[in-house]
Amino acid sequence: MNIGTIHLPKTACLAPMAGMADRAFREICAEHGACYVVGEMASSKGLVYRSAKTAELLLVTEPERPMAIQLFGDEPDTMAKAAGIALGFKPDVIDINMGCPAPKIVANGNGSGSALMKNLPLAGEVIRAVVKASAVPVTVKIRKGWDDSSVNAVEAAVMAEESGASMIAVHGRTRMQMYAPPVDLDIIRQVKQAVSIPVVGNGDVDSVEAAMLMYERTGCDLAMVGRGALGRPWLFAQIRAKLLRGENLPEPDLDEKLAIMLKHIRLACEYKGEHIAMREARAHTARYLKGMHGAAELRRRTSSLSRYEDLEELAGAVLGRI
């Protein structure tokens, strides 16, 4: 599929995940086959009012490309100004967040993130304003709707296309469903049939089989992986091998998994500093170690990680149990 002039193979891309899909994780996922990554969502108001913390979320590095910067907000003028600032970081794409279900996002003013699903006229103004301000393609990530009584993903997607969006990503759950029950693949299929721009399917893609099902049941142009890649960035390589070569890649062996984990957290320490990175690494390492022998004890040890050397010692202990 193409986003403007950017060609993406029919494999899998990385979803935006606040607090998890940071620069280090995005680079690891790209290294292991993610064809496209989306950064953590950044506040349009934070950018316009020159928040250094918000600006840090917009850094784009060569190993991540092609990459989108994701913005959230509900004020068209502010979103347009934020898009102009974001262009200074040289993203390949600017993505508008209409899918985040977090209370602090949807309760902001008129409501950003998935709250925009309740106000499609305003959402259209936001998209048109960003498209007008942007020199790169603008995409939109939506949900099935706000709740079961207002399922409007098809209407939102048609509106987004008419407003100038170059691609639509659809999470097949409503905002009120958050991340359960199982994703509704049929709504993604309906969106795909309703628009002519590319459609990315998102939700529950946590295995090669789930990626294949996403493609088969929805006809989407690209599968998006979010939580399924946490602790398993090699999933992208497995999906890529299956779709492009018909090859079934096995799970990496324990040595490989631990080497990937160590590299991921080493990069995070380099980019954020050891203190912050190791605190955030606790959640990541618990996922990498999930299912291993003595998992309960390993989880206990991950909860107190404070130095990179602690993680190296933990990895050595895991290998010593074989």
VEXZA-736570 format. One record per residue (C-alpha): x, z, y; residue in one letter. Coordinates in pm, 1 decimal, padded with zeros to 6 digits. Example, Ala and Ser with C-alpha at 12.3 -4.5 7.8 and 13.67 -1.06 7.14 Angstrom:
<seros>
<sero px="01230.0" pz="00780.0" py="-00450.0" r="A"/>
<sero px="01367.0" pz="00714.0" py="-00106.0" r="S"/>
</seros>
This chain:
<seros>
<sero px="00000.0" pz="00000.0" py="00000.0" r="M"/>
<sero px="00100.8" pz="-00040.0" py="00361.9" r="N"/>
<sero px="00068.2" pz="00194.7" py="00657.6" r="I"/>
<sero px="00128.8" pz="-00050.7" py="00937.5" r="G"/>
<sero px="00458.9" pz="-00210.8" py="00844.1" r="T"/>
<sero px="00557.9" pz="00072.3" py="00607.6" r="I"/>
<sero px="00529.7" pz="-00027.0" py="00241.5" r="H"/>
<sero px="00471.3" pz="00249.2" py="-00012.6" r="L"/>
<sero px="00481.8" pz="00194.3" py="-00390.0" r="P"/>
<sero px="00180.5" pz="00300.9" py="-00593.4" r="K"/>
<sero px="00330.9" pz="00629.9" py="-00710.9" r="T"/>
<sero px="00271.2" pz="00964.4" py="-00536.0" r="A"/>
<sero px="00333.0" pz="01122.0" py="-00196.6" r="C"/>
<sero px="00370.1" pz="01482.1" py="-00080.8" r="L"/>
<sero px="00078.2" pz="01651.0" py="00094.5" r="A"/>
<sero px="00123.8" pz="01860.4" py="00407.4" r="P"/>
<sero px="00131.0" pz="02230.0" py="00315.4" r="M"/>
<sero px="00172.9" pz="02484.4" py="00589.7" r="A"/>
<sero px="00438.2" pz="02742.1" py="00506.4" r="G"/>
<sero px="00549.1" pz="02559.8" py="00191.1" r="M"/>
<sero px="00628.5" pz="02192.4" py="00258.0" r="A"/>
<sero px="00913.1" pz="02258.4" py="00500.2" r="D"/>
<sero px="01217.2" pz="02038.6" py="00554.1" r="R"/>
<sero px="01404.6" pz="02167.0" py="00249.2" r="A"/>
<sero px="01110.8" pz="02116.5" py="00013.9" r="F"/>
<sero px="01027.4" pz="01774.8" py="00159.4" r="R"/>
<sero px="01385.5" pz="01659.3" py="00106.8" r="E"/>
<sero px="01383.5" pz="01783.9" py="-00253.5" r="I"/>
<sero px="01054.7" pz="01606.3" py="-00322.7" r="C"/>
<sero px="01178.9" pz="01283.2" py="-00164.7" r="A"/>
<sero px="01496.3" pz="01305.9" py="-00371.4" r="E"/>
<sero px="01283.9" pz="01336.0" py="-00684.3" r="H"/>
<sero px="01057.6" pz="01042.5" py="-00615.2" r="G"/>
<sero px="00796.5" pz="01125.4" py="-00350.5" r="A"/>
<sero px="00739.4" pz="00790.4" py="-00179.1" r="C"/>
<sero px="00620.3" pz="00947.9" py="00146.3" r="Y"/>
<sero px="00602.5" pz="01300.6" py="00287.2" r="V"/>
<sero px="00392.9" pz="01470.7" py="00553.4" r="V"/>
<sero px="00527.9" pz="01757.5" py="00759.5" r="G"/>
<sero px="00368.6" pz="02094.5" py="00818.1" r="E"/>
<sero px="00085.5" pz="02076.2" py="01067.2" r="M"/>
<sero px="00186.1" pz="02138.2" py="01427.1" r="A"/>
<sero px="-00039.7" pz="02264.2" py="01703.6" r="S"/>
<sero px="-00105.6" pz="02009.8" py="01977.2" r="S"/>
<sero px="-00140.3" pz="02291.8" py="02229.4" r="K"/>
<sero px="00183.1" pz="02446.1" py="02107.8" r="G"/>
<sero px="00364.0" pz="02119.4" py="02170.1" r="L"/>
<sero px="00214.1" pz="02059.9" py="02510.6" r="V"/>
<sero px="00294.0" pz="02414.9" py="02618.0" r="Y"/>
<sero px="00648.4" pz="02373.5" py="02483.9" r="R"/>
<sero px="00643.2" pz="02623.1" py="02198.5" r="S"/>
<sero px="00988.2" pz="02615.2" py="02037.1" r="A"/>
<sero px="00838.7" pz="02732.9" py="01707.1" r="K"/>
<sero px="00593.5" pz="02442.2" py="01705.6" r="T"/>
<sero px="00862.9" pz="02190.4" py="01797.0" r="A"/>
<sero px="01069.9" pz="02301.2" py="01497.3" r="E"/>
<sero px="00793.4" pz="02170.6" py="01269.8" r="L"/>
<sero px="00842.2" pz="01816.9" py="01402.7" r="L"/>
<sero px="01200.0" pz="01756.4" py="01297.9" r="L"/>
<sero px="01233.2" pz="01430.6" py="01103.8" r="V"/>
<sero px="01545.9" pz="01368.2" py="00897.1" r="T"/>
<sero px="01664.8" pz="01050.9" py="00726.8" r="E"/>
<sero px="01641.0" pz="01184.4" py="00367.9" r="P"/>
<sero px="01267.9" pz="01242.6" py="00420.2" r="E"/>
<sero px="01170.3" pz="00897.1" py="00540.0" r="R"/>
<sero px="00914.5" pz="00757.7" py="00544.0" r="P"/>
<sero px="00763.0" pz="01071.3" py="00696.0" r="M"/>
<sero px="00460.1" pz="01164.9" py="00901.8" r="A"/>
<sero px="00432.6" pz="01436.0" py="01162.9" r="I"/>
<sero px="00094.1" pz="01606.2" py="01136.4" r="Q"/>
<sero px="-00088.5" pz="01735.6" py="01444.0" r="L"/>
<sero px="-00399.3" pz="01948.4" py="01474.1" r="F"/>
<sero px="-00624.3" pz="02008.4" py="01770.8" r="G"/>
<sero px="-00971.6" pz="01939.5" py="01906.0" r="D"/>
<sero px="-00896.3" pz="01826.4" py="02262.4" r="E"/>
<sero px="-00842.0" pz="01448.3" py="02290.0" r="P"/>
<sero px="-00621.1" pz="01466.9" py="02599.1" r="D"/>
<sero px="-00406.1" pz="01744.0" py="02454.1" r="T"/>
<sero px="-00373.0" pz="01560.3" py="02123.6" r="M"/>
<sero px="-00267.2" pz="01244.0" py="02307.4" r="A"/>
<sero px="-00003.7" pz="01434.3" py="02504.6" r="K"/>
<sero px="00117.7" pz="01602.1" py="02185.8" r="A"/>
<sero px="00145.4" pz="01263.0" py="02016.0" r="A"/>
<sero px="00362.2" pz="01143.0" py="02301.8" r="G"/>
<sero px="00591.2" pz="01442.8" py="02258.1" r="I"/>
<sero px="00595.8" pz="01396.9" py="01880.2" r="A"/>
<sero px="00716.4" pz="01038.6" py="01920.9" r="L"/>
<sero px="01039.1" pz="01179.7" py="02061.1" r="G"/>
<sero px="01118.9" pz="01305.2" py="01710.8" r="F"/>
<sero px="01092.2" pz="00945.2" py="01579.5" r="K"/>
<sero px="00835.3" pz="00989.9" py="01301.1" r="P"/>
<sero px="00725.9" pz="00692.3" py="01095.3" r="D"/>
<sero px="00360.4" pz="00799.0" py="01121.7" r="V"/>
<sero px="00146.9" pz="01048.9" py="01313.5" r="I"/>
<sero px="-00118.9" pz="01215.6" py="01098.9" r="D"/>
<sero px="-00424.8" pz="01394.6" py="01236.5" r="I"/>
<sero px="-00537.6" pz="01702.9" py="01047.1" r="N"/>
<sero px="-00911.8" pz="01710.2" py="00981.2" r="M"/>
<sero px="-00875.9" pz="01890.8" py="00650.0" r="G"/>
<sero px="-00716.1" pz="02231.9" py="00696.1" r="C"/>
<sero px="-00964.3" pz="02504.4" py="00590.5" r="P"/>
<sero px="-00773.1" pz="02804.1" py="00732.5" r="A"/>
<sero px="-00998.3" pz="03030.6" py="00942.7" r="P"/>
<sero px="-00749.2" pz="03052.2" py="01229.6" r="K"/>
<sero px="-00750.7" pz="02671.5" py="01257.0" r="I"/>
<sero px="-01121.4" pz="02598.6" py="01223.8" r="V"/>
<sero px="-01215.1" pz="02879.9" py="01463.4" r="A"/>
<sero px="-00987.0" pz="02752.0" py="01739.3" r="N"/>
<sero px="-01200.2" pz="02646.0" py="02035.2" r="G"/>
<sero px="-01449.1" pz="02383.1" py="01917.0" r="N"/>
<sero px="-01268.4" pz="02396.3" py="01588.3" r="G"/>
<sero px="-00966.5" pz="02202.9" py="01466.5" r="S"/>
<sero px="-00874.2" pz="02100.3" py="01113.6" r="G"/>
<sero px="-01173.1" pz="02063.8" py="00884.5" r="S"/>
<sero px="-01407.9" pz="02192.5" py="01157.8" r="A"/>
<sero px="-01382.1" pz="01844.6" py="01308.8" r="L"/>
<sero px="-01582.3" pz="01726.7" py="01008.1" r="M"/>
<sero px="-01878.0" pz="01898.9" py="01178.1" r="K"/>
<sero px="-01831.5" pz="01700.1" py="01499.1" r="N"/>
<sero px="-01752.5" pz="01337.4" py="01418.0" r="L"/>
<sero px="-01809.2" pz="01210.0" py="01775.4" r="P"/>
<sero px="-01538.4" pz="01450.6" py="01898.3" r="L"/>
<sero px="-01317.8" pz="01359.1" py="01602.2" r="A"/>
<sero px="-01351.4" pz="00994.0" py="01699.9" r="G"/>
<sero px="-01242.3" pz="01074.3" py="02055.3" r="E"/>
<sero px="-00939.8" pz="01259.0" py="01919.0" r="V"/>
<sero px="-00838.3" pz="00970.8" py="01693.5" r="I"/>
<sero px="-00881.5" pz="00707.3" py="01965.0" r="R"/>
<sero px="-00678.8" pz="00914.8" py="02210.8" r="A"/>
<sero px="-00390.8" pz="00957.5" py="01965.5" r="V"/>
<sero px="-00396.6" pz="00590.6" py="01862.2" r="V"/>
<sero px="-00378.1" pz="00487.9" py="02227.1" r="K"/>
<sero px="-00083.4" pz="00721.7" py="02288.8" r="A"/>
<sero px="00111.0" pz="00637.4" py="01972.7" r="S"/>
<sero px="00365.6" pz="00364.7" py="01909.9" r="A"/>
<sero px="00353.5" pz="00430.6" py="01534.1" r="V"/>
<sero px="00060.2" pz="00413.8" py="01289.7" r="P"/>
<sero px="-00192.7" pz="00695.8" py="01309.7" r="V"/>
<sero px="-00350.1" pz="00832.3" py="00991.3" r="T"/>
<sero px="-00615.9" pz="01095.8" py="00926.4" r="V"/>
<sero px="-00654.7" pz="01357.2" py="00653.1" r="K"/>
<sero px="-01011.7" pz="01465.4" py="00587.8" r="I"/>
<sero px="-01214.6" pz="01666.9" py="00337.7" r="R"/>
<sero px="-01533.1" pz="01589.9" py="00149.4" r="K"/>
<sero px="-01723.6" pz="01763.8" py="00428.7" r="G"/>
<sero px="-01773.8" pz="02108.0" py="00576.6" r="W"/>
<sero px="-02003.1" pz="02237.5" py="00300.3" r="D"/>
<sero px="-02236.7" pz="02106.8" py="00031.3" r="D"/>
<sero px="-02513.3" pz="02047.7" py="00284.4" r="S"/>
<sero px="-02292.5" pz="01830.5" py="00506.1" r="S"/>
<sero px="-02093.5" pz="01601.1" py="00278.2" r="V"/>
<sero px="-01985.4" pz="01330.7" py="00523.0" r="N"/>
<sero px="-01645.3" pz="01204.4" py="00411.1" r="A"/>
<sero px="-01769.4" pz="00845.0" py="00399.8" r="V"/>
<sero px="-01903.4" pz="00862.2" py="00754.2" r="E"/>
<sero px="-01583.2" pz="01030.4" py="00871.8" r="A"/>
<sero px="-01367.6" pz="00764.6" py="00708.3" r="A"/>
<sero px="-01568.6" pz="00476.5" py="00856.3" r="V"/>
<sero px="-01546.8" pz="00642.4" py="01197.3" r="M"/>
<sero px="-01172.2" pz="00691.2" py="01159.3" r="A"/>
<sero px="-01120.2" pz="00326.1" py="01070.3" r="E"/>
<sero px="-01331.7" pz="00212.4" py="01364.1" r="E"/>
<sero px="-01131.2" pz="00446.3" py="01588.9" r="S"/>
<sero px="-00801.8" pz="00282.8" py="01492.5" r="G"/>
<sero px="-00668.7" pz="00487.4" py="01200.6" r="A"/>
<sero px="-00432.0" pz="00298.9" py="00970.1" r="S"/>
<sero px="-00495.6" pz="00511.4" py="00659.7" r="M"/>
<sero px="-00726.2" pz="00787.8" py="00537.3" r="I"/>
<sero px="-00629.7" pz="01070.7" py="00300.3" r="A"/>
<sero px="-00925.2" pz="01245.1" py="00134.4" r="V"/>
<sero px="-00922.4" pz="01590.8" py="-00021.3" r="H"/>
<sero px="-01217.8" pz="01589.1" py="-00258.8" r="G"/>
<sero px="-01352.0" pz="01934.6" py="-00172.8" r="R"/>
<sero px="-01550.7" pz="02070.0" py="00119.6" r="T"/>
<sero px="-01400.8" pz="02320.0" py="00359.0" r="R"/>
<sero px="-01613.4" pz="02599.1" py="00213.7" r="M"/>
<sero px="-01485.4" pz="02520.8" py="-00137.2" r="Q"/>
<sero px="-01127.4" pz="02566.4" py="-00016.2" r="M"/>
<sero px="-00922.6" pz="02486.1" py="-00332.3" r="Y"/>
<sero px="-01185.6" pz="02535.1" py="-00605.7" r="A"/>
<sero px="-01387.3" pz="02414.5" py="-00802.3" r="P"/>
<sero px="-01235.3" pz="02095.6" py="-00948.0" r="P"/>
<sero px="-01192.3" pz="01810.9" py="-00702.2" r="V"/>
<sero px="-01474.8" pz="01558.7" py="-00661.3" r="D"/>
<sero px="-01315.7" pz="01224.7" py="-00748.2" r="L"/>
<sero px="-01639.5" pz="01036.9" py="-00683.6" r="D"/>
<sero px="-01635.1" pz="01109.7" py="-00310.9" r="I"/>
<sero px="-01285.2" pz="00963.9" py="-00289.8" r="I"/>
<sero px="-01413.9" pz="00654.0" py="-00471.7" r="R"/>
<sero px="-01701.1" pz="00626.6" py="-00222.4" r="Q"/>
<sero px="-01458.9" pz="00644.3" py="00070.2" r="V"/>
<sero px="-01237.6" pz="00378.8" py="-00086.1" r="K"/>
<sero px="-01536.1" pz="00147.1" py="-00122.3" r="Q"/>
<sero px="-01651.6" pz="00207.6" py="00235.6" r="A"/>
<sero px="-01335.1" pz="00119.8" py="00429.1" r="V"/>
<sero px="-01078.0" pz="-00157.9" py="00432.8" r="S"/>
<sero px="-00777.2" pz="00053.6" py="00531.5" r="I"/>
<sero px="-00573.6" pz="00229.4" py="00257.5" r="P"/>
<sero px="-00714.9" pz="00547.0" py="00105.5" r="V"/>
<sero px="-00503.2" pz="00827.8" py="-00038.1" r="V"/>
<sero px="-00660.5" pz="01055.7" py="-00299.3" r="G"/>
<sero px="-00581.1" pz="01426.8" py="-00280.7" r="N"/>
<sero px="-00674.3" pz="01727.3" py="-00492.0" r="G"/>
<sero px="-00572.1" pz="01862.8" py="-00833.4" r="D"/>
<sero px="-00295.4" pz="01607.7" py="-00890.6" r="V"/>
<sero px="-00075.4" pz="01846.0" py="-01087.1" r="D"/>
<sero px="00037.3" pz="01623.4" py="-01374.7" r="S"/>
<sero px="00104.9" pz="01263.4" py="-01465.6" r="V"/>
<sero px="-00233.0" pz="01254.5" py="-01639.8" r="E"/>
<sero px="-00409.8" pz="01384.1" py="-01328.9" r="A"/>
<sero px="-00239.7" pz="01118.1" py="-01115.4" r="A"/>
<sero px="-00348.9" pz="00845.7" py="-01355.8" r="M"/>
<sero px="-00704.1" pz="00983.2" py="-01351.1" r="L"/>
<sero px="-00703.8" pz="00987.4" py="-00971.1" r="M"/>
<sero px="-00616.1" pz="00618.2" py="-00966.2" r="Y"/>
<sero px="-00854.6" pz="00521.4" py="-01245.1" r="E"/>
<sero px="-01158.8" pz="00711.9" py="-01119.3" r="R"/>
<sero px="-01124.9" pz="00648.9" py="-00746.8" r="T"/>
<sero px="-00945.3" pz="00316.7" py="-00703.5" r="G"/>
<sero px="-00736.5" pz="00485.8" py="-00434.4" r="C"/>
<sero px="-00424.0" pz="00320.3" py="-00301.8" r="D"/>
<sero px="-00197.6" pz="00623.3" py="-00338.9" r="L"/>
<sero px="-00214.4" pz="00966.3" py="-00503.2" r="A"/>
<sero px="-00116.6" pz="01272.0" py="-00299.9" r="M"/>
<sero px="00038.2" pz="01578.6" py="-00462.7" r="V"/>
<sero px="00021.2" pz="01919.9" py="-00297.5" r="G"/>
<sero px="00024.7" pz="02251.3" py="-00483.6" r="R"/>
<sero px="00101.4" pz="02070.6" py="-00808.8" r="G"/>
<sero px="00455.1" pz="02005.1" py="-00685.3" r="A"/>
<sero px="00532.5" pz="02367.3" py="-00599.8" r="L"/>
<sero px="00801.8" pz="02477.6" py="-00840.9" r="G"/>
<sero px="00788.8" pz="02129.7" py="-00998.2" r="R"/>
<sero px="00919.0" pz="01866.5" py="-00752.5" r="P"/>
<sero px="01029.4" pz="01654.8" py="-01050.0" r="W"/>
<sero px="00660.2" pz="01574.4" py="-01099.5" r="L"/>
<sero px="00706.6" pz="01289.9" py="-00851.6" r="F"/>
<sero px="00973.8" pz="01132.3" py="-01072.4" r="A"/>
<sero px="00746.8" pz="01164.3" py="-01374.5" r="Q"/>
<sero px="00453.6" pz="00998.7" py="-01195.8" r="I"/>
<sero px="00681.6" pz="00728.6" py="-01059.5" r="R"/>
<sero px="00827.8" pz="00650.4" py="-01403.0" r="A"/>
<sero px="00484.0" pz="00624.9" py="-01560.3" r="K"/>
<sero px="00330.2" pz="00404.1" py="-01294.6" r="L"/>
<sero px="00622.5" pz="00172.2" py="-01226.3" r="L"/>
<sero px="00780.9" pz="00149.2" py="-01570.7" r="R"/>
<sero px="00527.7" pz="00287.1" py="-01816.0" r="G"/>
<sero px="00783.6" pz="00550.7" py="-01910.1" r="E"/>
<sero px="00704.4" pz="00910.1" py="-02004.3" r="N"/>
<sero px="00975.9" pz="01127.0" py="-01852.8" r="L"/>
<sero px="01016.0" pz="01464.5" py="-02024.5" r="P"/>
<sero px="01027.4" pz="01792.0" py="-01836.7" r="E"/>
<sero px="01379.7" pz="01869.6" py="-01713.0" r="P"/>
<sero px="01568.7" pz="02117.3" py="-01928.7" r="D"/>
<sero px="01624.7" pz="02471.2" py="-01807.0" r="L"/>
<sero px="01965.8" pz="02395.6" py="-01655.7" r="D"/>
<sero px="01818.6" pz="02109.8" py="-01452.5" r="E"/>
<sero px="01521.1" pz="02313.3" py="-01332.7" r="K"/>
<sero px="01741.4" pz="02596.7" py="-01215.4" r="L"/>
<sero px="01982.8" pz="02355.0" py="-01046.2" r="A"/>
<sero px="01693.1" pz="02199.5" py="-00853.7" r="I"/>
<sero px="01565.4" pz="02544.9" py="-00756.4" r="M"/>
<sero px="01907.5" pz="02653.3" py="-00635.0" r="L"/>
<sero px="01957.1" pz="02336.5" py="-00432.0" r="K"/>
<sero px="01612.6" pz="02370.5" py="-00274.6" r="H"/>
<sero px="01674.8" pz="02727.6" py="-00161.0" r="I"/>
<sero px="02033.4" pz="02650.8" py="-00057.7" r="R"/>
<sero px="01899.7" pz="02380.5" py="00175.8" r="L"/>
<sero px="01640.8" pz="02622.3" py="00313.0" r="A"/>
<sero px="01916.1" pz="02874.9" py="00389.2" r="C"/>
<sero px="02115.5" pz="02604.7" py="00565.6" r="E"/>
<sero px="01819.4" pz="02495.2" py="00778.3" r="Y"/>
<sero px="01653.6" pz="02828.9" py="00854.2" r="K"/>
<sero px="01919.4" pz="03088.9" py="00803.3" r="G"/>
<sero px="01948.8" pz="03309.0" py="00497.8" r="E"/>
<sero px="01726.6" pz="03593.2" py="00619.9" r="H"/>
<sero px="01417.4" pz="03380.9" py="00681.1" r="I"/>
<sero px="01483.0" pz="03136.3" py="00399.2" r="A"/>
<sero px="01522.9" pz="03400.5" py="00131.2" r="M"/>
<sero px="01207.2" pz="03580.0" py="00236.5" r="R"/>
<sero px="01015.4" pz="03251.8" py="00210.0" r="E"/>
<sero px="01199.3" pz="03162.3" py="-00112.3" r="A"/>
<sero px="01029.0" pz="03441.0" py="-00304.2" r="R"/>
<sero px="00709.2" pz="03237.6" py="-00344.3" r="A"/>
<sero px="00896.0" pz="02919.8" py="-00433.9" r="H"/>
<sero px="01121.9" pz="03082.9" py="-00692.8" r="T"/>
<sero px="00828.8" pz="03257.0" py="-00860.8" r="A"/>
<sero px="00676.8" pz="02913.3" py="-00916.4" r="R"/>
<sero px="01000.4" pz="02762.4" py="-01047.2" r="Y"/>
<sero px="01030.8" pz="03046.4" py="-01297.6" r="L"/>
<sero px="00666.1" pz="03049.4" py="-01405.0" r="K"/>
<sero px="00622.4" pz="03031.4" py="-01779.7" r="G"/>
<sero px="00982.0" pz="03117.5" py="-01862.5" r="M"/>
<sero px="01071.2" pz="03390.3" py="-02108.9" r="H"/>
<sero px="01020.7" pz="03732.4" py="-01949.2" r="G"/>
<sero px="00818.0" pz="03585.1" py="-01661.2" r="A"/>
<sero px="00675.6" pz="03920.6" py="-01549.2" r="A"/>
<sero px="01022.7" pz="04070.4" py="-01503.6" r="E"/>
<sero px="01142.1" pz="03753.0" py="-01331.3" r="L"/>
<sero px="00852.4" pz="03769.8" py="-01085.5" r="R"/>
<sero px="00941.8" pz="04130.5" py="-01008.8" r="R"/>
<sero px="01297.9" pz="04029.0" py="-00931.3" r="R"/>
<sero px="01194.1" pz="03735.3" py="-00712.4" r="T"/>
<sero px="00987.0" pz="03969.2" py="-00494.3" r="S"/>
<sero px="01301.3" pz="04144.8" py="-00372.0" r="S"/>
<sero px="01529.9" pz="03847.4" py="-00312.7" r="L"/>
<sero px="01719.4" pz="03886.3" py="00014.4" r="S"/>
<sero px="02047.6" pz="03695.0" py="-00034.9" r="R"/>
<sero px="02123.3" pz="03355.8" py="-00184.5" r="Y"/>
<sero px="02367.5" pz="03530.8" py="-00415.8" r="E"/>
<sero px="02071.8" pz="03729.5" py="-00554.1" r="D"/>
<sero px="01910.3" pz="03403.6" py="-00657.4" r="L"/>
<sero px="02228.1" pz="03279.1" py="-00819.6" r="E"/>
<sero px="02245.5" pz="03602.1" py="-01018.3" r="E"/>
<sero px="01883.1" pz="03564.1" py="-01121.2" r="L"/>
<sero px="01942.8" pz="03207.1" py="-01238.1" r="A"/>
<sero px="02240.4" pz="03327.7" py="-01440.2" r="G"/>
<sero px="02026.7" pz="03599.0" py="-01598.0" r="A"/>
<sero px="01763.5" pz="03340.4" py="-01695.5" r="V"/>
<sero px="02024.7" pz="03124.0" py="-01863.6" r="L"/>
<sero px="02167.7" pz="03428.1" py="-02039.6" r="G"/>
<sero px="01837.3" pz="03486.0" py="-02215.6" r="R"/>
<sero px="01845.6" pz="03157.9" py="-02407.3" r="I"/>
</seros>
